[in-house]
Amino acid sequence: MVSLYEQWKDLIENQTEKTFHKFWEEYSSTEKKIYSNILENKKTTLSGTVKDLYSEYEADPVLFMGFLDGINSSLKNELKLEDLTEESNIELEIDFEKLYFNMLKAEADYLYSLEQWNDILDEARRNQIIKEFKQSKTVRKEKSPGRNDPCPCGSGKKYKKCCGAN
């Protein structure tokens, strides 16, 4: 029997240009519905069997596995998705700050712009997370030594007489 996670992976990998738009619309609306409910009810923990949870959110089992795949890196204890079945008992402890950061990273504006975030993280904290996210994407180039600077190899010679001599 193929696991839900493998079915999710197959679903993603087998999308064509024709089917992708419909798939993405269905998946993103399911994801948005689940996150809206979690944020609205300030649920930091979800627990139960996989089947109970996808039934509670009226979600397709495979799309719910996609939700679990997406939220997994924002949990305090990550799940082993490959081992999950419909009867598996799971407990999701959500770290909301990490979740917001990961939504920014995934460029999921339909999720990080949900108005329910206002009750979870104040605007100042959200702006701080956005700033941290932008800084994490900034590439910093170290200043290379000038010709007359000491060589970084530690020899004590000038850079131009040591490692800079080509």
LORONU-747072 format. One record per residue: residue number from 1; residue in three letters; chain; x, y, z of N, C-alpha, C, O in turn. Coordinates in Angstrom, 3 decimals. Layout:
<nodes>
NODE  NUM  ALA  A  X  Y  Z  X  Y  Z  X  Y  Z  X  Y  Z
...
</nodes>
This chain:
<nodes>
NODE  1  MET  A  0.841  -1.195  0.000  0.000  0.000  0.000  0.883  1.255  0.000  1.865  1.331  0.738
NODE  2  VAL  A  0.533  2.206  -0.809  1.291  3.449  -0.937  0.890  4.396  0.197  -0.296  4.607  0.446
NODE  3  SER  A  1.887  4.962  0.879  1.591  5.867  1.997  1.005  7.186  1.484  1.158  7.544  0.317
NODE  4  LEU  A  0.333  7.890  2.390  -0.245  9.192  2.036  0.836  10.157  1.563  0.624  10.936  0.634
NODE  5  TYR  A  2.002  10.097  2.214  3.094  10.998  1.851  3.579  10.708  0.427  3.845  11.629  -0.345
NODE  6  GLU  A  3.690  9.420  0.088  4.106  9.058  -1.274  3.054  9.502  -2.289  3.392  9.944  -3.387
NODE  7  GLN  A  1.769  9.382  -1.913  0.701  9.852  -2.797  0.810  11.362  -3.007  0.599  11.855  -4.115
NODE  8  TRP  A  1.140  12.095  -1.936  1.311  13.546  -2.019  2.469  13.883  -2.956  2.343  14.744  -3.827
NODE  9  LYS  A  3.600  13.193  -2.769  4.772  13.432  -3.622  4.439  13.139  -5.092  4.809  13.904  -5.983
NODE  10  ASP  A  3.739  12.026  -5.333  3.341  11.673  -6.704  2.431  12.739  -7.298  2.577  13.113  -8.462
NODE  11  LEU  A  1.491  13.225  -6.490  0.557  14.246  -6.960  1.307  15.501  -7.413  0.991  16.079  -8.453
NODE  12  ILE  A  2.293  15.913  -6.631  3.074  17.110  -6.976  3.896  16.875  -8.243  3.901  17.697  -9.159
NODE  13  GLU  A  4.582  15.748  -8.276  5.502  15.474  -9.382  4.795  15.226  -10.711  5.382  15.447  -11.770
NODE  14  ASN  A  3.551  14.774  -10.672  2.850  14.419  -11.909  1.929  15.515  -12.430  1.036  15.246  -13.233
NODE  15  GLN  A  2.138  16.736  -11.982  1.322  17.847  -12.483  1.824  18.275  -13.863  3.027  18.339  -14.115
NODE  16  THR  A  0.878  18.562  -14.740  1.220  19.091  -16.062  0.797  20.557  -16.083  0.179  21.045  -15.137
NODE  17  GLU  A  1.129  21.244  -17.150  0.717  22.647  -17.254  -0.797  22.779  -17.186  -1.320  23.737  -16.618
NODE  18  LYS  A  -1.499  21.811  -17.769  -2.962  21.862  -17.791  -3.564  21.614  -16.411  -4.550  22.252  -16.042
NODE  19  THR  A  -2.977  20.692  -15.646  -3.571  20.315  -14.359  -3.062  21.149  -13.197  -3.695  21.182  -12.141
NODE  20  PHE  A  -1.927  21.826  -13.367  -1.308  22.524  -12.241  -2.205  23.608  -11.650  -2.338  23.703  -10.430
NODE  21  HIS  A  -2.815  24.418  -12.495  -3.628  25.537  -12.002  -4.781  25.040  -11.124  -5.019  25.574  -10.041
NODE  22  LYS  A  -5.484  24.026  -11.595  -6.612  23.463  -10.835  -6.113  22.859  -9.522  -6.716  23.069  -8.469
NODE  23  PHE  A  -5.003  22.104  -9.586  -4.415  21.504  -8.388  -4.032  22.588  -7.386  -4.366  22.492  -6.206
NODE  24  TRP  A  -3.325  23.628  -7.861  -2.841  24.667  -6.965  -3.999  25.419  -6.312  -3.933  25.763  -5.132
NODE  25  GLU  A  -5.053  25.671  -7.077  -6.221  26.352  -6.532  -6.854  25.526  -5.411  -7.198  26.055  -4.354
NODE  26  GLU  A  -7.001  24.237  -5.655  -7.606  23.341  -4.665  -6.726  23.229  -3.423  -7.216  23.303  -2.296
NODE  27  TYR  A  -5.413  23.049  -3.641  -4.495  22.906  -2.511  -4.424  24.191  -1.691  -4.520  24.142  -0.465
NODE  28  SER  A  -4.256  25.337  -2.347  -4.100  26.587  -1.601  -5.377  26.968  -0.862  -5.300  27.548  0.221
NODE  29  SER  A  -6.552  26.659  -1.416  -7.785  26.975  -0.688  -7.934  26.061  0.529  -8.416  26.499  1.573
NODE  30  THR  A  -7.524  24.790  0.403  -7.547  23.868  1.546  -6.593  24.358  2.626  -6.946  24.411  3.804
NODE  31  GLU  A  -5.389  24.712  2.214  -4.365  25.181  3.145  -4.829  26.458  3.845  -4.670  26.600  5.058
NODE  32  LYS  A  -5.394  27.372  3.088  -5.868  28.641  3.645  -6.977  28.399  4.672  -7.005  29.037  5.725
NODE  33  LYS  A  -7.885  27.477  4.359  -8.993  27.155  5.267  -8.455  26.588  6.588  -8.922  26.970  7.661
NODE  34  ILE  A  -7.480  25.684  6.512  -6.916  25.065  7.719  -6.187  26.110  8.559  -6.408  26.200  9.766
NODE  35  TYR  A  -5.310  26.907  7.917  -4.565  27.921  8.665  -5.491  28.978  9.258  -5.264  29.429  10.381
NODE  36  SER  A  -6.519  29.378  8.537  -7.472  30.364  9.061  -8.106  29.849  10.343  -8.236  30.586  11.320
NODE  37  ASN  A  -8.497  28.586  10.336  -9.113  27.980  11.514  -8.129  27.913  12.678  -8.481  28.244  13.810
NODE  38  ILE  A  -6.904  27.490  12.404  -5.881  27.382  13.454  -5.614  28.751  14.077  -5.580  28.883  15.300
NODE  39  LEU  A  -5.423  29.768  13.235  -5.112  31.111  13.728  -6.310  31.734  14.440  -6.155  32.368  15.483
NODE  40  GLU  A  -7.485  31.556  13.884  -8.690  32.136  14.472  -8.937  31.582  15.874  -9.323  32.319  16.781
NODE  41  ASN  A  -8.713  30.278  16.044  -8.943  29.628  17.333  -7.690  29.581  18.201  -7.697  28.989  19.280
NODE  42  LYS  A  -6.612  30.210  17.724  -5.330  30.274  18.443  -4.878  28.890  18.924  -4.444  28.721  20.063
NODE  43  LYS  A  -4.990  27.916  18.029  -4.608  26.541  18.364  -3.098  26.388  18.232  -2.560  26.427  17.126
NODE  44  THR  A  -2.416  26.215  19.359  -0.976  25.979  19.298  -0.691  24.490  19.161  0.411  24.095  18.779
NODE  45  THR  A  -1.693  23.659  19.478  -1.523  22.213  19.384  -2.719  21.580  18.682  -3.871  21.862  19.013
NODE  46  LEU  A  -2.434  20.735  17.723  -3.460  19.910  17.075  -3.099  18.468  17.377  -1.941  18.077  17.231
NODE  47  SER  A  -4.073  17.673  17.796  -3.760  16.269  18.039  -4.937  15.390  17.663  -6.091  15.818  17.666
NODE  48  GLY  A  -4.608  14.147  17.341  -5.597  13.164  16.937  -5.011  12.291  15.851  -3.822  12.378  15.544
NODE  49  THR  A  -5.846  11.453  15.271  -5.356  10.640  14.159  -5.362  11.517  12.909  -6.073  12.519  12.839
NODE  50  VAL  A  -4.576  11.131  11.949  -4.522  11.870  10.685  -5.929  11.939  10.089  -6.352  12.982  9.590
NODE  51  LYS  A  -6.644  10.821  10.150  -7.998  10.746  9.593  -8.940  11.725  10.303  -9.713  12.428  9.652
NODE  52  ASP  A  -8.873  11.770  11.651  -9.728  12.697  12.414  -9.446  14.140  12.024  -10.367  14.942  11.866
NODE  53  LEU  A  -8.163  14.465  11.869  -7.792  15.847  11.565  -8.224  16.252  10.162  -8.772  17.340  9.983
NODE  54  TYR  A  -7.993  15.404  9.164  -8.421  15.827  7.820  -9.933  15.850  7.708  -10.484  16.609  6.910
NODE  55  SER  A  -10.620  15.018  8.505  -12.090  15.063  8.514  -12.585  16.343  9.177  -13.541  16.965  8.713
NODE  56  GLU  A  -11.918  16.732  10.275  -12.291  17.957  10.995  -12.218  19.176  10.078  -13.062  20.068  10.159
NODE  57  TYR  A  -11.212  19.215  9.210  -11.026  20.359  8.313  -11.650  20.134  6.936  -11.474  20.942  6.024
NODE  58  GLU  A  -12.384  19.022  6.796  -13.047  18.688  5.532  -12.066  18.746  4.362  -12.354  19.324  3.314
NODE  59  ALA  A  -10.909  18.138  4.570  -9.845  18.176  3.560  -9.651  16.795  2.938  -9.918  15.770  3.566
NODE  60  ASP  A  -9.185  16.791  1.707  -8.799  15.560  1.038  -7.581  14.995  1.775  -6.681  15.760  2.121
NODE  61  PRO  A  -7.521  13.673  2.029  -6.394  13.098  2.782  -5.021  13.428  2.188  -4.081  13.724  2.926
NODE  62  VAL  A  -4.905  13.377  0.868  -3.606  13.635  0.229  -3.248  15.119  0.341  -2.089  15.456  0.583
NODE  63  LEU  A  -4.226  16.002  0.168  -3.961  17.440  0.319  -3.641  17.775  1.774  -2.836  18.668  2.039
NODE  64  PHE  A  -4.264  17.068  2.721  -3.949  17.283  4.138  -2.502  16.877  4.407  -1.815  17.508  5.210
NODE  65  MET  A  -2.044  15.827  3.738  -0.639  15.422  3.875  0.264  16.528  3.333  1.351  16.757  3.863
NODE  66  GLY  A  -0.180  17.211  2.284  0.568  18.360  1.770  0.636  19.469  2.802  1.671  20.118  2.954
NODE  67  PHE  A  -0.473  19.691  3.521  -0.485  20.675  4.610  0.534  20.273  5.673  1.308  21.109  6.140
NODE  68  LEU  A  0.537  18.982  6.061  1.490  18.503  7.071  2.926  18.674  6.584  3.813  19.021  7.364
NODE  69  ASP  A  3.153  18.430  5.295  4.480  18.603  4.706  4.908  20.066  4.814  6.068  20.365  5.101
NODE  70  GLY  A  3.959  20.971  4.580  4.268  22.397  4.639  4.507  22.913  6.040  5.401  23.732  6.253
NODE  71  ILE  A  3.716  22.445  7.012  3.820  22.968  8.380  4.915  22.254  9.175  5.311  22.729  10.239
NODE  72  ASN  A  5.402  21.130  8.677  6.330  20.289  9.434  7.552  21.045  9.955  7.970  20.823  11.092
NODE  73  SER  A  8.126  21.926  9.150  9.329  22.657  9.581  8.998  23.764  10.583  9.909  24.376  11.141
NODE  74  SER  A  7.706  24.033  10.821  7.294  25.051  11.788  6.816  24.435  13.100  6.283  25.135  13.962
NODE  75  LEU  A  7.004  23.143  13.246  6.581  22.453  14.464  7.737  22.365  15.443  8.902  22.339  15.045
NODE  76  LYS  A  7.403  22.320  16.739  8.444  22.167  17.756  9.089  20.790  17.651  10.293  20.650  17.865
NODE  77  ASN  A  8.289  19.766  17.320  8.799  18.409  17.085  8.323  17.964  15.708  7.135  17.714  15.506
NODE  78  GLU  A  9.254  17.865  14.763  8.865  17.514  13.393  8.366  16.072  13.312  8.798  15.202  14.069
NODE  79  LEU  A  7.456  15.845  12.384  6.883  14.515  12.160  7.707  13.752  11.133  8.361  14.353  10.281
NODE  80  LYS  A  7.672  12.426  11.216  8.260  11.587  10.165  7.125  11.291  9.197  6.388  10.319  9.370
NODE  81  LEU  A  6.988  12.123  8.188  5.846  12.059  7.282  5.743  10.728  6.538  4.642  10.253  6.258
NODE  82  GLU  A  6.894  10.126  6.219  6.900  8.878  5.460  6.207  7.756  6.221  5.658  6.838  5.611
NODE  83  ASP  A  6.228  7.824  7.561  5.677  6.745  8.390  4.195  6.912  8.704  3.591  6.014  9.290
NODE  84  LEU  A  3.595  8.043  8.328  2.210  8.309  8.719  1.198  7.538  7.880  1.337  7.403  6.664
NODE  85  THR  A  0.170  7.037  8.573  -0.985  6.431  7.913  -2.212  7.190  8.408  -2.098  8.067  9.264
NODE  86  GLU  A  -3.372  6.859  7.877  -4.598  7.528  8.316  -4.872  7.278  9.792  -5.506  8.097  10.455
NODE  87  GLU  A  -4.392  6.142  10.310  -4.656  5.776  11.710  -3.569  6.265  12.668  -3.690  6.069  13.878
NODE  88  SER  A  -2.519  6.892  12.159  -1.431  7.378  13.013  -1.919  8.496  13.922  -2.611  9.416  13.486
NODE  89  ASN  A  -1.542  8.398  15.200  -1.825  9.480  16.143  -0.717  10.510  16.014  0.464  10.168  16.082
NODE  90  ILE  A  -1.089  11.758  15.828  -0.079  12.806  15.702  -0.406  13.960  16.631  -1.560  14.183  16.996
NODE  91  GLU  A  0.634  14.685  17.002  0.463  15.899  17.794  1.331  16.979  17.160  2.547  16.830  17.044
NODE  92  LEU  A  0.685  18.065  16.754  1.389  19.170  16.119  1.476  20.323  17.107  0.460  20.936  17.438
NODE  93  GLU  A  2.684  20.623  17.582  2.891  21.800  18.435  3.461  22.893  17.548  4.609  22.816  17.109
NODE  94  ILE  A  2.648  23.912  17.289  3.012  24.930  16.307  3.774  26.082  16.959  3.348  26.622  17.980
NODE  95  ASP  A  4.897  26.449  16.359  5.663  27.631  16.750  5.244  28.731  15.769  5.699  28.755  14.625
NODE  96  PHE  A  4.369  29.649  16.227  3.770  30.630  15.318  4.794  31.572  14.684  4.640  31.951  13.523
NODE  97  GLU  A  5.835  31.953  15.427  6.847  32.848  14.851  7.602  32.140  13.724  7.860  32.726  12.672
NODE  98  LYS  A  7.948  30.889  13.956  8.632  30.094  12.940  7.710  29.877  11.732  8.158  29.910  10.586
NODE  99  LEU  A  6.423  29.655  12.004  5.437  29.454  10.940  5.343  30.693  10.059  5.328  30.587  8.832
NODE  100  TYR  A  5.280  31.871  10.682  5.185  33.122  9.924  6.434  33.302  9.054  6.335  33.667  7.883
NODE  101  PHE  A  7.607  33.042  9.636  8.873  33.143  8.906  8.869  32.190  7.707  9.256  32.574  6.603
NODE  102  ASN  A  8.430  30.945  7.929  8.420  29.953  6.849  7.408  30.290  5.762  7.613  29.953  4.596
NODE  103  MET  A  6.313  30.956  6.138  5.344  31.400  5.129  5.958  32.485  4.251  5.718  32.526  3.045
NODE  104  LEU  A  6.753  33.364  4.864  7.464  34.388  4.091  8.454  33.711  3.142  8.560  34.073  1.970
NODE  105  LYS  A  9.169  32.730  3.671  10.177  32.010  2.894  9.540  31.294  1.694  10.128  31.235  0.615
NODE  106  ALA  A  8.339  30.756  1.894  7.637  30.042  0.823  6.913  31.002  -0.122  6.281  30.574  -1.088
NODE  107  GLU  A  7.009  32.298  0.164  6.335  33.334  -0.631  4.834  33.067  -0.728  4.216  33.269  -1.774
NODE  108  ALA  A  4.261  32.604  0.394  2.829  32.288  0.450  2.063  33.502  0.963  1.580  33.509  2.095
NODE  109  ASP  A  1.954  34.532  0.118  1.298  35.767  0.551  -0.159  35.543  0.931  -0.698  36.275  1.761
NODE  110  TYR  A  -0.802  34.550  0.341  -2.191  34.258  0.704  -2.292  33.695  2.121  -3.389  33.630  2.678
NODE  111  LEU  A  -1.165  33.287  2.715  -1.165  32.781  4.088  -0.615  33.797  5.082  -1.221  34.015  6.131
NODE  112  TYR  A  0.526  34.426  4.774  1.077  35.352  5.760  0.314  36.662  5.814  0.536  37.465  6.720
NODE  113  SER  A  -0.586  36.895  4.856  -1.386  38.121  4.892  -2.786  37.889  5.479  -3.623  38.791  5.452
NODE  114  LEU  A  -3.042  36.693  6.003  -4.342  36.428  6.636  -4.543  37.387  7.808  -3.630  37.591  8.609
NODE  115  GLU  A  -5.725  37.970  7.908  -5.965  38.943  8.985  -5.981  38.288  10.363  -5.849  38.987  11.368
NODE  116  GLN  A  -6.139  36.964  10.437  -6.123  36.277  11.732  -4.763  36.367  12.421  -4.666  36.140  13.627
NODE  117  TRP  A  -3.711  36.697  11.668  -2.383  36.863  12.276  -2.387  38.012  13.284  -1.595  38.006  14.226
NODE  118  ASN  A  -3.270  38.999  13.099  -3.315  40.160  13.993  -3.534  39.761  15.448  -3.028  40.425  16.353
NODE  119  ASP  A  -4.282  38.683  15.685  -4.547  38.236  17.052  -3.448  37.333  17.604  -3.410  37.071  18.806
NODE  120  ILE  A  -2.564  36.862  16.749  -1.496  35.944  17.165  -0.194  36.703  17.427  0.399  36.587  18.500
NODE  121  LEU  A  0.242  37.481  16.434  1.482  38.260  16.549  1.145  39.720  16.286  0.476  40.037  15.303
NODE  122  ASP  A  1.606  40.613  17.164  1.313  42.030  16.917  2.113  42.524  15.708  3.050  41.867  15.254
NODE  123  GLU  A  1.728  43.676  15.205  2.328  44.183  13.967  3.834  44.400  14.102  4.589  44.144  13.164
NODE  124  ALA  A  4.271  44.875  15.280  5.699  45.119  15.497  6.486  43.808  15.392  7.551  43.771  14.776
NODE  125  ARG  A  5.960  42.733  15.994  6.654  41.441  15.949  6.665  40.879  14.523  7.668  40.314  14.085
NODE  126  ARG  A  5.553  41.034  13.803  5.508  40.565  12.412  6.517  41.331  11.561  7.201  40.744  10.722
NODE  127  ASN  A  6.609  42.649  11.779  7.584  43.455  11.028  9.010  43.035  11.354  9.877  43.022  10.481
NODE  128  GLN  A  9.249  42.688  12.626  10.583  42.236  13.026  10.917  40.902  12.334  12.046  40.701  11.887
NODE  129  ILE  A  9.941  40.001  12.250  10.158  38.717  11.571  10.414  38.948  10.080  11.266  38.288  9.485
NODE  130  ILE  A  9.676  39.884  9.477  9.887  40.220  8.059  11.307  40.749  7.861  11.979  40.395  6.892
NODE  131  LYS  A  11.755  41.598  8.785  13.112  42.156  8.706  14.156  41.036  8.822  15.125  41.007  8.064
NODE  132  GLU  A  13.951  40.109  9.782  14.869  38.972  9.939  14.896  38.121  8.670  15.953  37.651  8.250
NODE  133  PHE  A  13.724  37.930  8.067  13.638  37.142  6.839  14.431  37.810  5.721  15.200  37.150  5.022
NODE  134  LYS  A  14.245  39.122  5.552  14.960  39.842  4.491  16.466  39.795  4.723  17.242  39.660  3.777
NODE  135  GLN  A  16.879  39.907  5.997  18.310  39.843  6.300  18.871  38.455  6.005  20.028  38.323  5.606
NODE  136  SER  A  18.056  37.421  6.201  18.535  36.058  5.948  18.767  35.819  4.457  19.521  34.920  4.084
NODE  137  LYS  A  18.127  36.615  3.609  18.292  36.468  2.161  19.414  37.337  1.608  19.826  37.158  0.461
NODE  138  THR  A  19.917  38.280  2.412  20.949  39.196  1.954  22.301  38.490  1.936  22.703  37.877  2.925
NODE  139  VAL  A  22.986  38.580  0.821  24.310  37.979  0.693  25.339  39.011  1.125  25.358  40.141  0.636
NODE  140  ARG  A  26.183  38.602  2.043  27.231  39.505  2.512  28.576  38.997  1.999  28.950  37.844  2.215
NODE  141  LYS  A  29.290  39.888  1.315  30.587  39.523  0.760  31.666  40.094  1.682  31.678  41.286  1.991
NODE  142  GLU  A  32.561  39.219  2.107  33.638  39.688  2.970  34.589  40.565  2.173  34.839  40.332  0.991
NODE  143  LYS  A  35.115  41.581  2.853  36.055  42.488  2.210  37.368  41.739  1.971  37.926  41.131  2.884
NODE  144  SER  A  37.847  41.798  0.726  39.116  41.131  0.445  40.257  42.039  0.906  40.120  43.262  0.902
NODE  145  PRO  A  41.374  41.444  1.299  42.488  42.257  1.812  43.100  43.132  0.716  43.190  42.730  -0.444
NODE  146  GLY  A  43.513  44.328  1.108  44.208  45.219  0.180  45.629  44.724  -0.040  46.116  43.871  0.702
NODE  147  ARG  A  46.295  45.259  -1.059  47.650  44.790  -1.386  48.634  44.976  -0.237  49.523  44.148  -0.039
NODE  148  ASN  A  48.480  46.057  0.517  49.443  46.336  1.584  48.978  45.883  2.967  49.651  46.148  3.964
NODE  149  ASP  A  47.818  45.194  3.033  47.325  44.666  4.311  48.101  43.406  4.670  48.666  42.749  3.796
NODE  150  PRO  A  48.129  43.067  5.977  48.766  41.797  6.361  48.017  40.624  5.720  46.796  40.673  5.575
NODE  151  CYS  A  48.736  39.586  5.344  48.123  38.436  4.685  47.221  37.687  5.671  47.617  37.463  6.814
NODE  152  PRO  A  46.020  37.300  5.247  45.100  36.597  6.142  45.562  35.179  6.502  44.985  34.558  7.395
NODE  153  CYS  A  46.582  34.661  5.829  47.055  33.314  6.148  47.838  33.294  7.463  48.097  32.227  8.020
NODE  154  GLY  A  48.215  34.484  7.957  48.898  34.559  9.248  50.411  34.522  9.160  51.075  34.372  10.185
NODE  155  SER  A  50.976  34.652  7.971  52.430  34.570  7.806  53.148  35.810  8.330  54.337  35.757  8.642
NODE  156  GLY  A  52.426  36.925  8.428  53.045  38.169  8.870  53.524  39.024  7.707  53.872  40.189  7.900
NODE  157  LYS  A  53.547  38.463  6.508  53.965  39.219  5.331  52.799  40.045  4.802  51.643  39.828  5.165
NODE  158  LYS  A  53.137  41.008  3.926  52.084  41.753  3.248  51.398  40.812  2.260  52.016  39.889  1.729
NODE  159  TYR  A  50.127  41.059  2.028  49.321  40.228  1.132  49.952  40.146  -0.262  49.962  39.081  -0.879
NODE  160  LYS  A  50.489  41.297  -0.766  51.046  41.320  -2.124  52.310  40.469  -2.243  52.656  40.035  -3.341
NODE  161  LYS  A  53.009  40.224  -1.121  54.244  39.433  -1.148  53.991  37.962  -0.800  54.897  37.134  -0.894
NODE  162  CYS  A  52.749  37.643  -0.396  52.446  36.277  0.062  51.377  35.654  -0.839  51.659  35.291  -1.981
NODE  163  CYS  A  50.168  35.533  -0.331  49.073  34.871  -1.065  48.560  35.706  -2.235  47.934  35.159  -3.144
NODE  164  GLY  A  48.808  37.010  -2.235  48.331  37.874  -3.312  49.273  37.922  -4.495  48.950  38.525  -5.519
NODE  165  ALA  A  50.435  37.297  -4.374  51.403  37.299  -5.476  51.019  36.202  -6.465  51.148  35.014  -6.170
NODE  166  ASN  A  50.552  36.608  -7.626  50.152  35.611  -8.636  51.120  35.614  -9.770  50.960  34.847  -10.720
</nodes>
